[in-house]
Amino acid sequence: MADTAAMNYDIKDRSLADAGHRRISWAAREMPVIRMIRERFQQDKPLAGVRIVACVHVTTETANLALTLRDGGADAVVCASNPLSTQDDVAAALVDEGIPVFAIKGEDNETYYRHINAAIDHKPNIVIDDGADVVSALHRERRDDLAEMFGATEETTTGVVRMRAMEAQGVLEFPVIAVNDADTKHFFDNRYGTGQSTMDGILRATNMLIAGKVVVVAGYGWCGKGIAMRGRGLGGRVLVTEIDPVKALEAAMDGFEVVPMETAAGVGDIFITATGNINVIDRDDFESMKDGAIVANAGHFNSEINIAALEEMAGEGRRELRPFVEEFQVSSNHSVVVLGDGRLINLAAAEGHPASVMDMSFANQALACSYLAEHRQELERRVYNVPTEIDHEIARLKLASMAVEIDVLTDEQREYLESWEHGT
């Protein structure tokens, strides 16, 4: 492997690399699209000489993306996008491959932001962001490094919201491709990936039976849809809370009971937030909850559950019951249980999304980086959708890997669709 003697990196333990290599290879079996793109990148080198900072969950799936970028010619550096999501053996394996990594599972906030700044010291041309922390840092504290930027890509709903706000306020300094909004990303990653991995994280943390429980899902975006689907599939009675009337109507027509959080708080056994907002579960909700109610978060930041209010309510009455399970005693006969410190439960207590759905997400990331490098001179300082041709190419590659065939328009059908002159 690579000589890392002079490499600047900060990880937990280099000796974990062998285990990381094995798990990265295992994930690669379920990532045929990124494998095909990696083979193409090895030949074409579309990212030759491009410096990339990838602020991501350091997992086996993102490792395969990082290796694809490297094989495409990129000079890549990786840092964590969440303090609890790093898999330390994967970080070690990437360092072993010659890719600098700044990430340690469980790092405190000071270390987290120090790692982000260490990655920015790499003077990136392209940033792959997951929550907009690097893009925010570049705009706030590291503006001298903006001149080197070609653009960025964003993986999450939360990050896209932040970057669209920056565009609306006229402060965005480079183009951003909203990878999260690609059909081959949010339809599958957000719905099927988040749905399965969130329930996986809750089950690993608690070893509870979901059947017969009242599961409250806050938010019915693509992530919330997936969580609600899996909660019902495991036998839970699922309630949905929403602020958007259209999404609430959709949830109701999908067969879920839609109620305000004020109502749900008193009946729920397990609460899962997936909104991207703050204090979705707040002090009044904690007061109304059943004794022993469980609260978890599937959103990007640990802001959806008002942990500060819960800490104040409990005072000294808190204890760890098992890894990633903490009880807050809010009164003599009433406790609330928080999973994973209110952070992304699928990565705090489990391994994140299955590799097969991340295959499409990271194929989008790889091709979006190539697109930014190729078109950087013509792109404006705004948020772009993933080009349709990239989205469709990824879908075609995924279908081919699944041995699924689809129809092709005939010339007659194509002409009909392109004409306005044909009547009924």
C-alpha positions in Angstrom: 0.0 0.0 0.0 0.9 3.7 0.0 3.9 5.1 1.8 2.2 7.3 4.4 5.3 8.5 6.2 4.9 12.1 5.1 1.1 12.2 4.8 -0.9 14.6 7.0 -3.9 12.7 8.5 -5.6 12.2 11.8 -7.4 8.9 12.5 -7.9 6.6 15.5 -5.6 3.7 14.7 -3.6 2.7 11.5 -3.5 -0.9 12.6 -7.2 -1.2 11.8 -6.5 -1.0 8.1 -6.8 -4.7 7.2 -10.3 -5.0 8.6 -11.2 -1.8 6.7 -9.9 -3.2 3.4 -12.0 -6.3 3.8 -15.2 -4.4 4.6 -14.6 -1.9 1.7 -14.3 -4.9 -0.7 -17.5 -6.4 0.7 -19.4 -3.2 0.1 -17.9 -3.0 -3.5 -19.8 -6.2 -4.3 -23.0 -4.3 -4.0 -21.8 -1.3 -5.9 -21.7 -2.3 -9.6 -22.4 1.2 -10.9 -19.5 2.9 -9.1 -17.3 0.0 -10.1 -18.1 0.6 -13.8 -17.5 4.3 -13.4 -14.2 3.6 -11.5 -13.0 1.5 -14.4 -13.9 4.3 -16.9 -12.1 6.8 -14.7 -9.0 4.7 -14.6 -8.8 5.0 -18.3 -10.0 8.6 -18.9 -8.7 10.4 -15.8 -11.4 13.1 -15.9 -10.2 14.5 -12.6 -6.5 14.6 -13.3 -4.9 17.1 -11.0 -8.2 18.2 -9.4 -8.0 18.7 -5.6 -11.1 17.4 -3.9 -12.2 17.6 -0.3 -14.9 15.0 0.5 -16.7 15.8 3.8 -18.7 12.6 4.2 -19.7 9.9 6.5 -16.5 7.8 6.5 -18.0 4.4 5.7 -17.3 1.5 3.4 -19.5 3.0 0.7 -17.8 6.4 0.8 -14.5 4.7 0.7 -15.4 3.2 -2.7 -16.3 6.7 -3.8 -13.0 8.1 -2.6 -11.1 5.4 -4.4 -13.0 6.1 -7.6 -12.1 9.8 -7.4 -8.4 8.9 -6.8 -8.4 6.5 -9.8 -9.9 9.3 -11.8 -6.8 11.4 -11.2 -8.1 13.4 -8.3 -5.9 14.5 -5.3 -8.5 13.7 -2.7 -8.8 14.3 1.1 -11.6 13.0 3.3 -13.0 14.4 6.5 -16.0 13.4 8.6 -19.4 15.1 8.1 -20.7 13.8 11.5 -18.8 13.1 14.7 -20.4 9.7 15.2 -20.6 8.3 11.7 -16.9 7.5 11.1 -15.9 3.8 10.8 -12.4 3.9 12.2 -11.2 0.8 10.3 -12.4 2.4 7.0 -10.5 5.6 7.8 -7.3 3.5 8.4 -7.8 1.6 5.1 -8.1 4.9 3.1 -4.9 6.2 4.7 -3.3 2.9 3.8 -4.4 3.6 0.2 -2.7 7.0 0.3 -5.8 9.1 0.8 -5.5 11.5 3.8 -8.3 11.2 6.3 -9.3 13.5 9.2 -12.0 11.6 11.1 -12.3 9.7 14.4 -15.6 8.2 15.6 -16.9 10.0 18.6 -14.7 13.1 18.1 -15.8 16.2 20.0 -17.0 19.4 18.3 -13.6 21.1 18.5 -11.9 18.1 16.8 -14.7 17.9 14.2 -14.2 21.5 13.1 -10.4 21.2 13.3 -10.6 18.3 10.9 -12.8 20.3 8.5 -10.2 23.1 8.5 -7.3 20.6 8.1 -9.1 19.3 5.0 -9.7 22.8 3.6 -5.9 23.4 4.0 -5.7 21.0 1.0 -6.9 24.0 -1.1 -9.8 22.2 -2.8 -11.0 22.9 -6.3 -14.1 20.8 -5.6 -15.9 20.0 -2.4 -18.2 17.0 -1.9 -20.3 18.2 1.1 -22.8 16.3 3.3 -24.6 19.0 5.3 -22.8 22.1 3.9 -20.3 22.4 6.7 -17.3 22.8 4.5 -19.1 25.1 2.1 -20.2 27.2 5.1 -16.6 27.3 6.5 -15.2 28.4 3.2 -17.7 31.3 3.0 -17.3 32.3 6.6 -13.8 31.7 7.8 -11.8 30.6 4.8 -12.6 33.1 2.1 -9.0 33.3 0.9 -9.5 29.7 -0.4 -12.6 30.5 -2.5 -10.5 31.5 -5.5 -9.3 27.9 -5.9 -12.9 26.6 -6.1 -14.5 25.1 -9.3 -17.7 24.2 -7.4 -19.2 21.8 -4.9 -21.7 18.9 -4.7 -24.2 18.4 -1.9 -25.4 15.0 -0.7 -28.2 15.8 1.8 -31.6 17.5 1.9 -30.3 19.6 4.8 -27.3 20.8 2.9 -29.2 21.6 -0.3 -31.6 23.8 1.8 -28.7 25.7 3.2 -27.1 26.2 -0.2 -30.3 27.3 -1.8 -30.7 29.9 1.0 -27.1 31.1 0.3 -28.0 31.4 -3.4 -31.2 33.3 -2.6 -29.3 35.8 -0.4 -26.7 36.3 -3.1 -23.8 35.1 -1.1 -23.0 31.8 -2.8 -19.5 32.1 -4.4 -19.4 29.1 -6.7 -21.7 26.6 -8.4 -23.2 23.8 -6.5 -24.7 20.6 -7.9 -27.6 19.3 -5.7 -26.8 15.6 -5.8 -29.4 15.0 -3.2 -32.1 16.1 -5.7 -31.2 13.6 -8.4 -34.0 11.1 -9.0 -31.5 8.2 -8.7 -30.5 9.6 -5.3 -33.5 10.7 -3.3 -36.0 8.2 -4.7 -33.8 5.4 -3.6 -31.1 6.5 -1.0 -33.5 8.7 1.0 -36.5 6.4 0.9 -35.1 2.8 0.8 -31.7 3.5 2.4 -32.9 5.8 5.2 -36.0 3.7 5.8 -34.0 0.4 6.3 -30.9 1.8 8.0 -32.9 4.0 10.5 -34.8 1.0 11.7 -31.6 -1.0 11.7 -29.9 1.6 14.0 -32.9 1.6 16.4 -33.0 -2.2 16.5 -29.2 -2.6 17.1 -29.3 0.1 19.8 -32.3 -1.3 21.7 -33.0 -4.9 20.5 -36.7 -4.0 20.8 -39.6 -5.5 19.0 -41.3 -3.0 16.8 -44.5 -5.0 16.2 -47.3 -3.6 18.3 -45.4 -0.3 19.1 -46.7 3.1 18.2 -44.0 4.6 15.9 -44.2 8.4 15.4 -42.4 9.7 12.3 -41.8 13.5 12.2 -41.7 14.6 8.6 -43.0 12.9 5.4 -40.3 13.8 2.9 -38.5 11.0 1.1 -36.7 10.0 4.3 -39.8 10.0 6.4 -41.7 8.0 3.7 -39.1 5.3 3.9 -39.0 5.2 7.7 -42.8 5.1 7.9 -42.9 2.3 5.3 -40.3 0.2 7.2 -42.0 0.9 10.6 -45.3 -0.4 9.3 -43.5 -3.3 7.7 -42.1 -4.4 11.0 -45.6 -4.3 12.5 -45.6 -0.9 14.1 -48.7 1.4 14.2 -47.2 4.4 12.4 -48.3 8.0 13.1 -47.0 10.9 10.9 -46.5 14.5 11.9 -46.1 17.2 9.2 -46.3 21.0 8.6 -46.7 20.7 4.8 -50.4 20.1 3.8 -49.5 18.3 0.6 -47.1 15.9 2.3 -49.6 15.4 5.1 -52.3 14.6 2.6 -50.0 12.1 0.9 -49.2 10.4 4.2 -52.9 10.1 4.9 -53.6 8.7 1.5 -50.8 6.2 1.9 -52.7 4.9 4.9 -50.9 6.5 7.8 -52.6 8.4 10.6 -51.6 12.1 10.5 -51.7 14.0 13.7 -50.0 17.0 15.3 -46.9 16.3 17.4 -48.9 17.6 20.4 -51.2 14.6 20.0 -48.6 12.1 19.0 -46.4 12.9 22.0 -48.8 11.3 24.5 -49.3 8.0 22.6 -46.0 7.2 20.9 -43.6 4.5 22.0 -40.8 5.4 19.5 -40.3 8.8 17.9 -38.1 9.3 14.8 -37.4 12.8 13.4 -36.6 13.3 9.7 -37.3 17.0 9.0 -34.0 18.9 8.9 -35.5 21.5 11.2 -34.8 22.4 14.9 -36.7 21.4 18.1 -39.2 19.2 16.2 -39.5 17.4 19.5 -39.4 20.0 22.3 -39.9 20.5 26.0 -43.7 20.2 26.0 -43.5 17.0 24.0 -41.1 15.4 26.5 -43.5 16.3 29.3 -46.4 14.6 27.5 -44.5 11.4 26.6 -45.1 8.0 28.2 -42.6 6.9 30.7 -39.7 5.2 28.8 -40.6 6.7 25.4 -37.7 6.4 23.0 -36.6 9.3 20.8 -34.3 9.0 17.8 -33.2 11.2 14.9 -32.7 10.4 11.3 -32.0 13.9 10.1 -28.5 15.2 9.4 -27.9 17.4 12.4 -28.6 16.7 16.1 -30.9 19.7 16.3 -34.3 18.1 15.7 -34.6 16.8 19.3 -34.2 19.6 21.9 -31.5 17.8 23.9 -30.6 20.9 25.8 -34.1 21.2 27.2 -34.1 17.5 28.1 -30.8 17.9 29.9 -32.2 20.8 31.9 -35.3 18.9 32.8 -33.4 15.8 33.9 -30.5 17.6 35.7 -28.3 14.9 37.2 -30.9 12.3 36.4 -29.4 10.7 33.3 -27.6 7.5 32.7 -26.4 5.3 29.9 -28.4 2.1 29.8 -26.4 0.5 26.9 -24.3 1.8 24.1 -26.1 4.7 22.3 -29.0 4.5 24.7 -29.3 7.2 27.4 -32.1 7.6 29.8 -33.2 11.1 31.1 -35.2 11.0 34.3 -37.5 14.0 34.0 -39.5 13.3 37.1 -39.7 10.6 39.8 -41.9 8.4 37.6 -41.2 9.6 34.1 -38.1 9.1 31.9 -37.3 9.7 28.2 -34.8 7.6 26.4 -32.6 9.2 23.7 -30.7 7.1 21.1 -27.3 8.0 19.7 -27.1 11.4 21.4 -29.8 12.6 19.0 -27.5 12.2 16.0 -28.1 10.2 12.9 -29.2 6.9 14.4 -28.4 4.8 11.3 -24.8 5.8 11.5 -24.4 6.3 15.2 -25.6 2.8 16.2 -25.4 1.0 12.8 -23.5 1.1 9.5 -25.6 3.5 7.5 -27.3 2.8 4.2 -26.9 -0.5 2.4 -24.2 -0.3 -0.3 -26.6 -1.1 -3.1 -28.5 2.2 -2.7 -25.3 4.3 -2.0 -24.0 2.9 -5.3 -26.4 5.3 -7.1 -25.8 8.2 -4.8 -22.0 8.0 -5.2 -22.2 7.4 -8.9 -24.0 10.8 -9.0 -21.2 12.3 -6.8 -18.4 10.9 -9.1 -20.0 12.0 -12.3 -21.0 15.4 -10.8 -17.4 16.1 -9.9 -16.3 15.2 -13.4 -19.0 17.5 -14.8 -17.9 20.4 -12.5 -14.3 19.9 -13.7 -15.3 19.9 -17.4 -17.8 22.7 -17.3 -16.4 25.0 -14.6 -15.9 28.0 -16.9 -19.5 28.1 -18.0 -21.3 27.5 -14.7 -22.8 30.3 -12.7 -22.7 30.9 -8.9 -26.0 29.0 -8.2 -27.4 25.6 -7.2 -27.9 23.3 -10.2 -29.8 20.0 -10.5 -27.9 17.0 -11.6 -28.0 17.0 -15.4 -30.7 14.7 -16.6 -28.3 12.8 -18.8 -26.2 11.8 -15.7 -29.3 10.7 -13.8 -30.5 8.6 -16.7 -27.1 7.1 -17.3 -26.9 6.0 -13.7 -30.4 4.5 -13.9 -29.4 2.6 -17.0 -26.2 1.2 -15.5 -28.1 0.1 -12.4 -30.8 -1.6 -14.4 -28.1 -3.4 -16.5 -26.4 -4.6 -13.3 -29.7 -6.0 -12.2 -30.3 -7.7 -15.5 -33.5 -5.6 -16.0 -34.4 -4.7 -19.5 -36.8 -1.9 -20.6 -38.5 -0.8 -23.8 -37.1 1.7 -26.2 -39.2 4.2 -28.2 -39.7 3.5 -31.8 -39.0 6.3 -34.3 -42.8 6.7 -34.8 -43.4 7.0 -31.0 -40.6 9.5 -30.6 -41.9 11.6 -33.5 -45.4 11.5 -31.9 -44.1 12.7 -28.5 -42.1 15.5 -30.1 -45.0 16.8 -32.3 -47.9 19.1 -31.3 -49.8 18.4 -34.5 -51.1 15.0 -33.7 -54.6 15.1 -32.3 -56.7 12.5 -30.7 
